[in-house]
């Protein structure tokens, strides 16, 4: 009976969310205003200006108050953990070279914290309880004070419990001391996030009991018949055989989905839709921030080309695209230029195609644009399982995930959809010259050899090991391959300015991202954080970190306090990132200069993975 009651409650919650879609709008709630105050365009414009004016703070001294706030995104009142009474918190505008002082007061009943994501600062200002400091206890304040050493788009969030999921996050925009290299007429923050009416502790408990609890996109009997009709019984059987033997799903794309999530842009639901004004011919800078707890978004603006000019706050050589995938905690700045007086939809669909966030660029707040249909739900492929199909000739396999051998099978329909020789971005190593590949420790023999796994990766806590993971910098990822649109990949990103540290790495650290997906256990090298030793770095040493993803999920890996300089093939213009997405069954590497003494966090930024997929880094 309890299980039935829980199911009925969940069903009722989601029925109301999809039918009503009502939301009060976080910033409007904090102002005591109704989003339905008036239908008149001039009144809407007035509210829009008032909302943004009061939800943005600038200068060098800031007071941030952490407290519970009542919100209503779905037609049901809920309690959020908010900053200055709003979800998201206020956008903070700083200036490069200034020293900022931020007094944070905790009005919650539990310890809290604020982490300044991607900001280069002293360790004791980083805001991670247990590493940087003890956290901010109830009724107490903590004063952060540091010099701003960078410019660009960043964000901040709680690093305590699941508070980030319940609303404690906000944007940071840092103006450069010198002129910005790109010209634009308007500047908007576009913060993507995911909200659930459920208690995040309850979400986590459900995932521990059944990791697929929120996945309603599994393939059905109807899908099976369609595949048989298209490919025949034999090929369909071969395509599904391995997945069935391994008891793994080709649609394990996202742990938490639109079944419980409402996807937001700047605190606005898809029903409301955030709006940004423009005039014809203006250049508009959109600062995209993925402040969600668990959701990857695929972003496009139908009818407009996007010129990507910054990644994770760092200026890059401009890249013109139709679409980009933004992982949890990443930021991308794009410039668009409408040439008419039409409205344009900012469309951000979840990676699992279970829902979307929506905004509108418009010359008139009374005008909106059509919302495109979501793309079909994609299937993971053998490549996402860490198999190098080109090395196997796409034929019989002698090695497979989980050490399985002797498997036979022809190229699946999934693999045909990902023909590397025909992929519009070319082979997965395009743009990497031999010297770059050698500097990354890659040669023909190394790339063709199977990956070695430590003894700690064997046991009930790890249910998959990638046997031949590849560098896939040109791969836009599952669901975006060959979709007819120009999609940004990591191979496209080049830092606008020359790399500052040209030294060759002194040593390499290889880290395997591991887990048992059915038991919802996450780890690094098969060892959870509670049982792991710290990673020790010598001050100012230059190292290479190589990630091998032994799971079938994307993991956004975030190193605090130092830049991660992604190895994309151009060693003179390595893009500097604070969060690096490691695709399923792949490997990726970047260089780090250990120029920040202290204790630092290093973890997957998927909130419900963080407890296990986490390491302490000590620089001394």
C-alpha positions in Angstrom: 0.0 0.0 0.0 2.9 2.4 0.8 4.4 1.8 -2.6 1.1 2.4 -4.3 0.6 5.6 -2.3 4.1 6.7 -3.4 3.4 6.0 -7.1 0.1 7.8 -6.9 1.7 10.8 -5.3 4.4 10.9 -8.0 1.9 10.4 -10.8 -0.3 13.2 -9.4 2.7 15.5 -9.0 3.8 15.1 -12.6 0.2 15.2 -14.0 -0.2 18.6 -12.4 3.3 19.7 -13.6 2.6 18.9 -17.3 -1.0 20.0 -17.3 -0.7 23.3 -15.4 2.9 24.3 -15.9 2.2 27.1 -13.5 5.2 28.9 -12.0 5.5 32.1 -10.0 9.0 32.9 -11.3 11.7 33.0 -8.7 12.7 36.6 -9.0 9.1 37.8 -9.1 8.4 35.8 -6.0 11.2 37.6 -4.2 9.7 40.9 -5.3 6.2 40.0 -4.2 4.9 40.4 -7.8 2.6 38.2 -9.9 3.7 37.0 -13.3 0.1 37.6 -14.4 0.0 41.2 -13.1 -1.0 42.5 -16.5 -1.3 41.4 -20.1 -0.2 44.7 -21.4 3.2 44.8 -23.1 4.3 48.0 -21.4 3.5 46.6 -18.0 5.4 43.4 -18.8 8.4 45.5 -19.9 8.3 47.4 -16.7 8.2 44.2 -14.6 11.0 42.8 -16.7 13.2 45.8 -16.0 12.3 45.9 -12.4 13.0 42.2 -11.9 16.5 42.3 -13.5 17.4 45.5 -11.7 16.6 44.0 -8.3 18.1 40.6 -9.0 21.5 41.8 -9.9 24.3 43.1 -7.6 27.5 44.9 -8.6 30.4 46.5 -6.9 33.0 45.2 -4.5 31.0 44.6 -1.3 28.1 42.1 -1.2 25.7 40.8 1.5 24.3 37.3 0.7 21.6 35.8 2.9 20.9 32.1 2.8 17.3 31.2 3.9 14.3 29.1 3.0 11.9 30.7 0.6 8.5 29.5 -0.6 8.3 28.9 -4.4 5.8 27.5 -6.9 7.1 26.2 -10.2 4.5 23.5 -10.8 1.3 24.5 -9.2 2.3 23.3 -5.8 4.0 25.4 -3.0 7.4 24.1 -2.1 10.3 25.3 0.1 13.6 26.3 -1.7 16.9 27.2 -0.2 17.5 30.6 -1.7 20.0 33.3 -1.8 18.6 36.8 -1.0 15.2 35.3 -1.4 15.3 34.2 -5.1 16.0 31.2 -7.2 18.4 31.6 -8.9 20.3 33.9 -6.6 21.2 37.4 -7.7 23.7 37.8 -10.6 26.9 39.1 -9.2 28.9 41.5 -11.4 32.5 42.0 -10.5 35.5 43.7 -12.3 38.8 42.0 -13.0 41.5 43.4 -10.7 39.1 44.4 -8.0 39.1 42.9 -4.5 35.6 41.7 -3.6 34.2 41.1 -0.2 31.2 38.9 0.2 29.6 38.4 3.6 27.4 35.3 3.6 25.0 34.8 6.5 23.3 31.5 7.0 19.7 31.7 8.2 19.1 28.0 7.6 18.8 25.3 10.3 21.7 23.4 8.8 25.3 24.2 7.9 25.7 25.7 4.5 28.4 27.1 2.1 29.0 29.0 -1.1 31.6 27.8 -3.7 32.7 30.2 -6.4 32.8 27.9 -9.3 35.8 28.4 -11.6 37.2 31.3 -9.7 40.9 31.3 -9.1 41.4 32.2 -5.4 43.1 31.1 -2.1 42.1 27.7 -0.8 40.4 29.1 2.3 38.1 31.2 0.1 36.9 28.3 -2.1 33.9 27.3 0.0 34.1 23.6 0.4 33.3 22.3 3.9 35.8 19.8 5.2 38.5 21.0 2.8 38.5 24.8 2.6 36.8 25.5 6.0 34.2 24.1 8.3 31.3 25.6 6.5 28.9 28.3 7.7 26.9 27.1 10.7 23.3 28.1 11.3 23.0 31.7 12.5 26.6 32.5 11.6 28.3 34.5 8.9 31.5 34.0 6.8 33.3 36.7 4.9 34.9 35.8 1.7 37.5 38.2 0.4 39.8 37.8 -2.6 41.2 39.6 -5.6 39.5 38.9 -8.9 42.1 37.6 -11.3 40.0 36.8 -14.3 37.1 37.9 -16.4 34.1 36.1 -18.1 31.1 34.1 -17.2 31.1 32.0 -14.0 28.7 30.9 -11.3 28.4 30.1 -7.6 26.5 27.5 -5.6 26.2 25.7 -2.3 28.7 22.9 -1.7 26.7 21.4 1.2 24.4 18.4 1.0 21.8 18.7 -1.8 21.2 22.5 -1.3 22.3 23.2 -4.9 19.3 21.0 -6.1 16.9 23.1 -4.0 17.8 26.4 -5.5 21.1 27.7 -4.0 23.0 28.9 -7.1 23.5 32.1 -9.1 25.5 33.7 -12.0 28.8 35.6 -11.9 29.7 38.1 -14.7 33.2 39.5 -14.4 34.0 42.5 -16.6 37.5 42.6 -18.1 39.9 45.3 -17.0 40.7 45.9 -20.7 38.2 46.1 -23.5 36.4 42.9 -24.3 37.7 41.4 -27.6 34.2 40.9 -28.9 31.6 43.6 -29.6 28.0 43.3 -28.7 25.0 45.6 -27.9 23.1 43.5 -25.3 24.2 41.1 -22.7 22.0 38.4 -21.1 22.7 35.7 -18.6 20.9 32.4 -19.6 21.0 30.1 -16.6 19.8 26.6 -17.1 18.7 24.5 -14.2 16.5 21.6 -13.1 13.9 21.9 -10.3 12.0 19.0 -8.6 9.2 19.3 -6.1 10.6 16.1 -4.5 13.0 16.2 -1.6 16.4 15.5 -3.1 17.1 13.0 -0.3 14.0 11.1 -1.6 15.3 11.3 -5.2 18.7 9.8 -4.1 17.0 7.1 -2.1 14.9 6.1 -5.1 18.1 5.9 -7.3 19.8 3.7 -4.7 16.8 1.3 -4.8 16.4 1.4 -8.6 18.8 3.4 -10.7 16.3 3.5 -13.6 13.4 4.8 -11.5 13.1 8.0 -13.5 13.8 6.5 -16.9 10.6 6.2 -18.9 12.4 6.1 -22.3 13.4 2.5 -22.3 12.8 0.7 -25.7 9.5 -1.1 -26.0 8.1 -4.0 -27.9 6.9 -1.5 -30.5 10.5 -0.3 -30.9 11.6 -3.9 -31.4 9.1 -4.5 -34.2 10.2 -1.3 -35.9 13.9 -2.4 -35.8 13.0 -5.8 -37.1 11.1 -4.3 -39.9 14.0 -1.9 -40.8 17.0 -4.3 -40.2 15.7 -7.8 -40.1 15.6 -10.3 -37.2 19.2 -11.4 -37.4 20.7 -7.9 -37.3 18.3 -6.7 -34.7 19.2 -9.7 -32.5 22.9 -9.0 -32.9 22.5 -5.4 -32.1 20.6 -6.1 -28.9 22.4 -9.3 -27.8 25.3 -7.8 -26.0 23.2 -5.2 -24.1 20.9 -7.9 -22.9 23.8 -10.1 -21.8 25.3 -7.3 -19.8 21.9 -6.2 -18.4 22.6 -2.6 -19.6 20.3 -0.1 -21.2 21.0 1.7 -24.5 19.0 4.6 -23.1 20.7 5.1 -19.8 21.3 8.7 -20.7 20.3 10.6 -17.5 19.7 9.4 -14.0 17.0 12.0 -13.2 14.6 13.1 -15.9 11.6 15.3 -16.7 9.4 12.8 -14.9 10.3 14.8 -11.7 12.2 17.7 -13.1 10.9 21.0 -14.4 13.6 22.6 -16.6 14.2 26.4 -16.0 15.8 29.3 -17.8 16.6 32.1 -15.3 14.0 30.6 -12.9 11.3 30.6 -15.6 9.4 27.4 -16.6 8.9 26.4 -20.2 5.2 27.5 -19.9 6.2 31.0 -18.9 9.4 31.2 -20.9 12.1 33.8 -20.0 12.3 36.7 -22.5 15.1 38.9 -23.7 14.5 42.0 -25.8 16.5 43.1 -28.8 16.4 45.5 -31.8 16.9 44.3 -35.3 20.6 44.1 -36.2 21.9 44.2 -32.6 24.6 41.8 -31.5 23.4 39.9 -28.4 25.7 38.2 -26.0 24.1 35.2 -24.3 26.0 33.8 -21.3 24.8 30.2 -21.0 25.4 28.6 -17.6 24.4 25.1 -16.7 23.5 25.4 -13.1 21.5 22.2 -12.9 22.1 19.4 -10.5 22.0 16.5 -13.0 21.0 17.6 -16.5 23.0 18.0 -19.7 21.3 20.3 -22.2 21.5 20.5 -26.0 21.0 24.1 -26.9 20.0 25.8 -30.2 18.1 28.8 -31.4 16.3 27.8 -34.6 16.8 30.4 -37.3 19.9 31.9 -35.8 23.6 30.9 -36.0 25.5 31.1 -32.8 29.1 32.3 -32.6 30.7 30.7 -29.6 33.2 33.2 -28.2 34.0 31.8 -24.7 34.1 28.5 -22.9 34.1 28.3 -19.1 34.7 32.1 -18.9 37.8 32.0 -21.2 37.8 33.7 -24.6 38.2 31.3 -27.5 38.7 31.7 -31.3 35.1 32.2 -32.6 33.2 29.1 -33.8 30.0 29.3 -35.7 27.5 26.5 -34.8 23.8 25.6 -34.9 23.9 23.7 -31.6 26.0 22.9 -28.6 25.8 20.5 -25.7 26.5 22.1 -22.3 27.3 19.7 -19.4 26.5 20.4 -15.8 28.7 23.3 -14.5 30.0 24.3 -17.9 29.5 27.8 -19.4 29.4 29.0 -23.0 29.1 32.5 -24.3 27.6 33.0 -27.7 26.8 36.0 -29.9 23.8 36.1 -32.1 22.5 38.8 -34.5 18.9 38.8 -35.6 18.4 40.6 -38.9 14.6 41.0 -38.7 11.9 41.7 -36.2 11.0 38.1 -35.6 11.0 36.3 -32.3 13.4 33.4 -31.7 13.1 30.4 -29.3 16.1 29.5 -27.1 15.6 25.8 -27.0 17.5 23.6 -24.5 16.3 20.0 -24.6 17.6 17.5 -22.0 20.1 14.8 -23.2 17.4 12.2 -22.5 14.8 14.1 -24.4 12.4 14.0 -21.4 11.8 17.7 -21.4 13.2 21.1 -22.2 13.9 24.7 -21.0 12.6 27.5 -23.2 13.3 31.2 -23.6 12.6 33.8 -26.3 14.6 36.5 -27.9 12.0 39.0 -29.1 11.7 42.6 -30.3 8.4 42.8 -28.4 7.5 41.1 -25.1 4.1 40.2 -26.6 5.6 38.1 -29.4 6.9 34.6 -29.0 8.2 32.0 -31.5 7.2 28.4 -32.1 8.8 25.8 -29.9 10.5 23.0 -32.0 9.7 19.3 -31.3 12.3 17.5 -29.2 14.6 15.2 -31.1 14.0 11.4 -30.9 15.4 9.6 -27.9 18.8 8.4 -28.9 20.4 5.1 -28.2 23.9 4.5 -26.8 26.2 2.6 -29.1 29.1 0.2 -28.7 31.4 3.1 -29.0 29.8 4.6 -25.8 30.6 1.2 -24.2 34.3 1.8 -24.8 34.8 -0.4 -27.8 36.9 0.7 -30.7 34.8 -0.6 -33.6 37.3 0.6 -36.2 40.1 -1.4 -34.6 37.8 -4.5 -34.6 36.9 -4.0 -38.2 33.3 -3.7 -37.0 33.2 -7.4 -37.1 33.8 -10.2 -34.6 35.0 -9.1 -31.2 37.5 -10.7 -29.0 37.2 -8.2 -26.2 34.3 -6.5 -24.7 33.1 -4.6 -21.7 33.3 -6.5 -18.4 36.0 -8.7 -19.8 33.6 -10.7 -21.9 35.2 -12.5 -24.7 34.3 -14.7 -27.7 31.3 -12.5 -28.6 30.4 -12.4 -32.2 28.2 -10.0 -34.1 28.0 -7.8 -37.0 27.9 -4.0 -37.1 24.7 -2.9 -35.4 22.3 -0.3 -36.7 23.4 1.9 -33.9 27.0 1.8 -35.1 26.0 2.5 -38.7 24.5 5.8 -37.5 27.9 6.7 -36.2 30.2 6.0 -39.1 33.4 7.9 -38.1 34.6 8.0 -41.7 31.4 10.0 -42.7 31.0 12.0 -39.5 30.9 15.6 -40.5 33.6 16.5 -38.0 35.9 13.8 -39.4 37.8 11.1 -37.5 38.0 11.2 -33.8 41.6 12.5 -33.9 41.2 15.1 -36.6 43.2 18.2 -36.1 45.8 16.5 -33.9 49.3 16.4 -35.4 51.8 13.6 -34.7 53.8 15.7 -32.3 50.6 16.6 -30.3 49.6 13.0 -30.2 53.1 12.0 -29.1 53.0 14.6 -26.3 49.8 13.1 -25.1 51.4 9.7 -25.0 49.5 8.4 -28.0 51.0 6.4 -30.8 49.7 3.7 -33.1 50.7 0.9 -30.7 49.3 2.7 -27.7 46.0 3.6 -29.3 45.4 0.0 -30.5 46.3 -1.7 -27.2 43.6 -2.5 -24.7 43.3 -0.3 -21.6 44.7 -1.7 -18.4 42.6 -1.7 -15.2 43.7 -1.7 -11.6 42.8 -4.5 -9.2 40.5 -2.0 -7.4 38.2 -1.9 -10.4 37.2 -5.6 -10.1 34.4 -6.5 -7.7 30.7 -5.9 -7.1 31.2 -2.1 -6.9 32.2 -1.9 -10.7 29.9 -3.4 -13.3 31.7 -2.2 -16.5 35.2 -1.5 -17.7 35.9 0.1 -21.1 38.4 -2.2 -22.9 39.4 0.1 -25.7 38.3 3.7 -25.0 39.2 6.3 -27.6 39.9 10.0 -27.6 36.7 11.4 -29.2 37.3 15.1 -29.3 35.4 15.4 -32.5 32.4 13.4 -31.4 29.5 15.7 -30.5 28.0 12.8 -28.4 25.1 10.5 -28.3 22.0 12.1 -29.8 23.9 14.8 -31.7 25.8 12.7 -34.2 24.9 13.3 -37.9 21.7 15.3 -36.9 22.1 17.7 -39.9 23.1 20.6 -37.7 26.6 22.0 -37.0 27.3 20.9 -33.4 30.2 22.3 -31.3 32.8 19.7 -30.2 35.8 20.1 -27.9 38.0 19.7 -31.1 36.6 23.1 -32.2 37.8 25.0 -29.1 41.1 27.0 -29.3 42.0 29.5 -26.7 42.1 33.0 -28.1 45.4 33.8 -26.5 48.7 31.7 -26.5 49.1 29.2 -23.7 51.0 30.6 -20.7 52.7 27.5 -19.5 54.5 25.7 -22.5 56.3 23.2 -20.3 55.9 19.5 -21.1 54.1 17.6 -18.3 56.5 16.1 -15.8 54.2 13.2 -15.0 50.8 11.7 -15.8 48.0 10.7 -13.6 45.4 8.3 -15.0 42.0 8.3 -13.3 39.2 5.8 -14.2 35.7 6.9 -13.7 33.9 3.9 -12.3 30.6 2.7 -10.9 28.0 0.1 -10.5 25.1 1.7 -12.3 22.4 -0.8 -11.1 23.4 -0.3 -7.5 24.0 3.4 -8.0 27.6 3.3 -6.7 30.1 5.8 -8.1 33.8 5.9 -7.6 37.2 6.7 -9.1 39.5 3.8 -9.9 36.9 1.6 -8.2 37.4 3.4 -4.8 34.8 5.7 -3.3 35.9 9.0 -1.8 35.5 7.8 1.8 38.2 5.1 1.2 40.5 7.1 -1.1 43.9 8.6 -0.5 44.4 12.3 -1.5 46.0 13.1 -4.9 49.3 14.9 -4.0 50.8 17.5 -6.3 54.0 19.5 -6.0 53.7 23.2 -6.1 54.2 24.6 -9.6 54.7 21.2 -11.3 53.1 20.6 -14.7 51.1 17.4 -14.9 48.9 15.6 -17.4 45.6 14.1 -16.1 44.0 11.5 -18.3 40.5 10.3 -17.6 39.1 7.0 -18.8 35.4 6.7 -18.5 34.5 3.1 -17.7 30.8 3.9 -17.5 28.1 4.7 -20.1 27.3 8.1 -18.7 28.8 11.5 -19.3 30.7 12.8 -16.3 31.5 16.6 -15.8 34.8 16.6 -13.9 35.6 19.7 -12.0 39.0 20.5 -10.5 38.9 23.4 -8.0 41.5 26.1 -7.8 43.4 25.4 -11.0 42.8 25.5 -14.7 42.4 22.4 -16.7 44.0 23.0 -20.1 42.3 20.6 -22.5 44.6 18.9 -25.0 42.8 19.4 -28.3 45.9 19.2 -30.6 47.1 22.8 -30.6 49.5 23.0 -27.7 50.1 26.7 -28.2 46.4 27.5 -27.7 45.1 25.0 -25.1 41.6 25.9 -24.0 41.4 26.6 -20.3 38.4 24.9 -18.6 37.2 24.4 -15.1 34.8 21.6 -16.0 35.6 18.8 -18.5 33.0 16.4 -19.9 34.3 12.8 -20.2 32.0 11.0 -22.6 30.9 7.4 -22.0 33.5 4.8 -22.8 36.1 7.4 -23.8 39.3 8.9 -22.7 40.3 12.6 -22.5 43.4 14.4 -21.2 44.4 17.9 -20.1 47.4 19.6 -18.5 47.4 21.3 -15.1 49.9 23.7 -13.5 49.7 23.1 -9.8 50.0 26.8 -8.9 47.6 26.9 -6.0 48.8 25.7 -2.6 46.2 24.1 -0.3 43.5 21.5 -0.2 41.2 21.3 -3.3 38.1 19.3 -4.3 38.1 17.3 -7.5 34.8 15.6 -8.4 32.1 14.7 -10.8 29.6 17.6 -10.8 26.5 15.4 -11.1 25.2 16.0 -7.7 24.1 12.4 -6.9 27.4 11.0 -8.1 29.6 13.4 -6.0 29.7 11.5 -2.8 31.7 8.6 -4.4 33.2 10.2 -7.5 35.3 12.7 -5.5 39.0 13.2 -4.6 40.9 15.5 -2.3 43.8 17.2 -4.1 46.7 18.5 -1.9 49.2 21.0 -3.4 52.2 21.6 -1.3 
